[in-house]
């Protein structure tokens, strides 16, 4: 079972759930980030998403790329160092990054346009991102970990994923996933996935979790670790909690 976490994992499973509810998605924009501790592994992921996108530039995804008209288009987006993002408080930095998971999602659902942004709300992390080109990889990793700790001082940790979708009928919908701890949430998703395997609900073989998990069962299993909201185009709450 591959991609049984938050990103990858919920980042593809929830848009699939939404597509089923609204009759398909024509355009999708995703935002993910927050203010929480930064492990060395996460710091390395940030470095890859800013630069090469994966070991030797392969496998994981591509910075500044987007999905347009049924294919990946390179360097069509740009990073923003001081801007805003939907439902994120305050100023943030945005790093566009099209993952391999997002490409699979777009192909599977027939999405015409898909854009994904990693969101960095913390001031010190944003300052570190501006300095990355001048730092060697080991120093950059340590600096990101330290900057995340500074940004957490006096603040309540949070992680947020926001999906803005437009259906084929031009209706707009926003799916919001709020969590106090993305590390714990990722562990919850992995645990629910393992339980599904042990219960015989997953066919033999190698699978992406988003392809074979029951979204309703998964969300029911993680409801104490996150809050999910579906908003209509005017911002009114359609559903809340385990969907």
Secondary structure, DSSP 8 states (H G I E B T S, - for coil): -B--BTTTBHHHHHHHHHHHHHT-EEEEEEEEEEES---HHHHHHHHHHHTTSSGGG-SSEEET-EEETTEEETT-S--EEEE--TT--S-EEEEEEEEHHHHHHHHHHT-SEEEEEEEE--HHHHHHHHHGGGS-HHHHHHHHHHHHHHHHTTS--EEEEEEEEEETTS-EEEEEEEES-HHHHHHHHHHHHHHHHHTT-S-SS--BHHHHS-HHHHHHHTTTT-EEEEE-TTS-EEEES--
